[in-house]
Amino acid sequence: MKKVLLGMSGGIDSTVSAMLLLEQGYEVVGVTFRTYDSIKESCLAKEKGCCTMESIMEAKHNAERMGFEHHIVDFRDTFRRCVIQDFIDEYMAGRTPNPCVLCNSTIKWGEMLHLADELGCDFIATGHYARIAERDGHMFLRTAADVRKDQTYFLWRLTEEQLRRTIFPLGDLTKDQVREIARQHGYEKLATKRESQEICFIPDNDYRAFLRANVPDYNERVRAGEYIDREGRVLGQHEGYVNYTIGQRKGLGIALGQPAYVTHIDAAANRVTLGTNDDLYATELRFKPMSNAFRPSLQEGAGGRLSLTAKVRYRSPAVPVKKIDEGRLEFASPVWGVTPGQSVVIYQDDLVLGGGIIV
């Protein structure tokens, strides 16, 4: 019997993953990482936040109910040094980070594989909506059957070695099917629980307040500065560059007689550039590739060209790629909202070739 270490959050996806793994004959061991304590009244009232103690104990209870062992591992120090500090540093540099991408590769997979070895587990598993495919001896991430829930955008940094030991039990299922499985197993409350779309360590979704509370010299570093247009003309004053993200329209506190959007952030000069919606479209970007992040391309299509697409945001559609070369990517048509700090993920059909951090 193969033994699998399952990451459990207390939510429906990891719980149903446990049910499926048990039905498939695996010996399951559950683990929940204590990465951040976000016990806030607003969070508990909305039953949100994957890292609250309530969710941790719910995961433990679900494991006990299904009859397998469960471990709670305290990774708060590692999580703060790695994920939270990177989040703070990126925002303070004027970029918009995606902490889930870093957490998945370093915490959820990096630390889970170490623990799996200690516990004698052959595989690790999570409740992510993704699949794995082997082509020409290489392991690829493959998009989930439920394209609305596909999470490969957050997983592109996983290595082939990590993928070889990974199981995604939900990859071929839709969210509705997952909810139905939970109901059939008597987990009605879990099936109807609202899901969080927020960063786990910011359960009220107010990253600005989080930065104020966690950057010791915040008031010295974040000061009022100038709004400018793309020609450099001063339009007015903003409240500090970290309060803005690329594509932001609301909450700018300035009236220009037409809709204005944040199109560029210059942290060093404490300047925020405003423009039109059209100014947010770009035909190319530069990115920082990660080591061991790219898989070899598969066979070229008709005409000797690879059919590649790329996503620059989780909720944005994948768009055709015209050219990619040494950290520079050119799109076949303009793309909206390219944002430094976010990931660009490159696909060939439904397989992830790799990605990088947009610079």
N, C-alpha and C positions, 0 to 999 in steps of 0.2 A: 504493500500500500504506500503510495507516494504521500509525502507530508508537505503541507503548504502553510506558510505564514501569511495570514490575512490582515491587512491594515484595516482597522475598524474605527469609524468616526462616531458611531451611534445613530447614523442616519439610515435611510432606506436602502441606498445603493450598496453599501458594504454589508448590511444585514442580509439582503437578498443574495449577494455574492456568497455569503457563508452557506445559505440554504442550498444553492446550486452546487457548490463544491462538495458538500456532504452527500448530495444525491449522486454525484459523479464518482463517489468512492474515495475521495481524498480524506486523509487525516488532517483536520484543520486545527491550527493554533492561532488564536487572535492576539493582536497587539494594538494598543492605542497609545500614541505619543502625546505626552503632556508638553505642548510646545509654548503655550501662552495662556495665561489666565485672563479671561475677558468676562468676568462676572459683573455684568452691568444690568441694572433694572430694565433698561430699554431692550437689551438683548434677550433677557429671560421672558419678558412680557410677550415678545414676538416669537418666542421659541426658536431663536436663530443663534448661530454661532457654533462652529464645529469644534471649538477648543475650550468650551466651558466645562467645568467639573461635572455639570449635569449630563452633558453629552458623553463624557468619559465613562461615567457610571452607567449610563444607558447602554453603551457598548459592552461593558462588562456583564450587565444583566442579560443582554441578548445572547452573549456567548454561553453563559451559564444555562440559560433556558434551552439552548440547542445542544448542550452537553459537551462542550470542548473547553480546553484551558484558555485563559486569557491573561495577558500581561499588560501592565501600565508602566511605560518607561518615561522617565523625566528627561526631556531634551530641551528644557527651557533655556539653559545657558548656550547650548550649541545653536539653537534656533535664533536667539537674540544676536549672537555674534555673526552668524552667517546671513540669515534671511532679513531680519529686522534692520540690522545695521546697513546692509546693502540698500534696503528700501529708503532709509533715511538719507544715506549718502547720495543716491540717485536723485531724489527730489531736491536736495540742497544744491545739486549741480545743475538743476534746471531741466532734468529729464523725468520721464514718467515710467517707473519700473513696473514689472509684472512679477510680484514675489512668488506666485504659484509655480512659475517656470523654474526658478532657482530652488524652491523648496522640494519640488518633485525629484529633481536629480540628486540633490545633496542630502536631504533629510529622509524623504519617504522611500527612496530607492537606496541611497548610499547607506543609511543607518539600518534600514530593514534587512538588507542583504547580510550585513554583519551579524545582526541578531538571528537571522535565519540559519547561518552557519553555526552559531553557538547552540541553537536549539535542534540542530540536525534536520532542518527543513530543506527539501529539494527545491521548492519554488516559493515565490512570494506572489501575492495577489492583492488587487485593489478593486474598488468599485467604479473605476473610471470607465467612461464610454469610449473604448478604443479597441482595436484588434491588432494582432501580430501576424505577419506573413514572412515566409522564408522564400527568397528568390536567389538562385545562383549561389547558394551557400551563405547568403547574407540575410540578416534579420532586419525587417522593416516594421515600423509602425504603420498600421493601416487604419483608415478612418472607420468610425463606428457605423453600424447599420442604420442607426437613428441619427441622421445628419444634423438634426436640430440639437442634439445633445453631444455630438462628437467633441472630444476633449484632446485630440492629438496636438492642437495648438499649444497646449500647456506641457506636453510631454516630449517635445522634439529633442531635448538634450539627453534623453536616455541613450545609453550606449548599446551596442550589439550584445555585449556580455550581460548587461542588465536585462535586455529583452529576452535572451535565451532562458532566463530563469523566471520569467513573468507570465502570469495568467490574468487575463481580463474576462471574468465570467459574464459580464454584461454586454460585451462587444457586439453580439448578434441580436440584441433585444432593444425594443423601444422602451421609453419611459413608462408608457401605459402598460406594457407587458410586465415591467418590473413591479409596478403598483399592484397589478392583479396577482402576481405571485405572492406578494406580501399579504394580501387579503386572504388568499387561499391557505396560508400558513397561520392565520389568526393574528396578524399584525395590522389590524384595521387602523389603529391610531397612527402608526408609522406611515401607512399608505396615504393618509390624508394630511400629514404634517407639511407645513410650508417649508420650502427650501431657501437657504441663504445664498444670495448671489454676491455677498460682501467678502472682503478680505478677512480671514479668520481672526486676526489680531486687531481689526478695526470694525467691531460688530455694529457700530452706529453709522458706519460709512463716512465718517468725518476725518479724513486723513489730515486736514489742516490742524485740527485740535490735537491729533496724535503727534504731529511734528512739534507743535508748541510745547507739549508736555514732555517730549523726549529729546529735544535738542537743547543742551544747556545754555548755549549762547544765541538762542533763537532770535531774541529781540535785537541783538546787535547785528545779526546777519540778515535778517528779513526786515527791510524798511520800505517805506513808500518810494516809488520810482516812476519813471516816465513810460507812458504809452506812446508808441510811435507808429507811423505808417511805414510802408515798405520803402519809401523814399527817405526815411529818417526824420520826417517832420514830427514834432512833438504834438500829441493830441490831447494829453491830459495826464493825470496821475493815477497809478495803480497802488494796491495795498501791499505789495511785496511779491516778487516773482513766483514764489513757491505756491501761491494761492491760485495758480492758473495752469491749465493743461491745453495742449494743442487741440483745436477744434471747439474750445469752450465758447459759448455764446451768452449764456445767462450769468448774472452776478458780476458783470464787469464794472458796473457803477459808472458808466459813461454813456452819453447820448450823442450819436454822430449823425442822426437823421436817416440812417439806414442800418440794417443788421450788421453787426461787427463780430468777428471771430478772432480768437487767438491763433496766429499763424506761426509765431516764432517766439522762443524764450531765450534771452541772453542773461544767464545768471551772473556772469562776471560784471556786466555793466548794469545789472538790475533794470533791464529794459524788456518790455513785452510788446511785440509787434502785433497790431491789429490789421485785419484786412477783410476781404469779402469771402464768401463761401467758395468762389472760384479759385481764390488764392490757395486754398487747401488741397488742390489737386496737384499731384506730382507724377512725372513719368519715370523717375528713377530714384534710387536711394543707395546709401552706402551702409554697410553693416559689418559688425565684428564677428567673424565665424568663430565657433568654439571648437577646440581640439576634439577629434574623434566624433564630431557631430554630423558628418556627412556620410551617406551611403553611396556606393557606386551607382551611376545611372544605369537603368536597364536598356534594353535594345532600343535604338533610335527608331522613330516612326517613319512614315512615308516622306520621301524627300530628304532623308538624312537628318531630320530635325527632331529634337526631343520635345515632347508635349509637356511642358512644365507650367505650373501655376504657383502662386504665392499668396499668403494671407499676411496682412500687417496688423490685424486686430482680430480678437477672438470672434466677434460677431460680424465681422466683415466677410463678404464672399471671397473665395479664392479667385484670382484674376490671372490671365495668361502672362507668362514671362517671355520677353523678347530675347533677352541676353543676360547671362550671369557670368561674372568673371572677377576673381580675386577681391571679394568684398564689395562689388558693385553690381547692382541688379537693375535692369531696365525693363519696364512693363510694356506690354503691347498697347495698352491704353491707359489714360490717366487714372490714378488711384487717390481716393480721398483720405486725408488725415494721417499721413505718415508721421509717426511720432518717435523721436529719439528716446531710447530706453525700453521701448516695446520690442517684441520679437517679430522677425519676419521668418515665416515657415514655408519651406519650398516642397511642393508635392509633384509627383509624377503619377497622374491618374489618382488613385486612392492611397498611394504609398507616400510616406514622408521621407524625402531624401536628406533633409537636414534643415538648418536654420542658423540664425545669428541675432545679435542684438543691434537694433538700428542705431546708427550714430549720426 
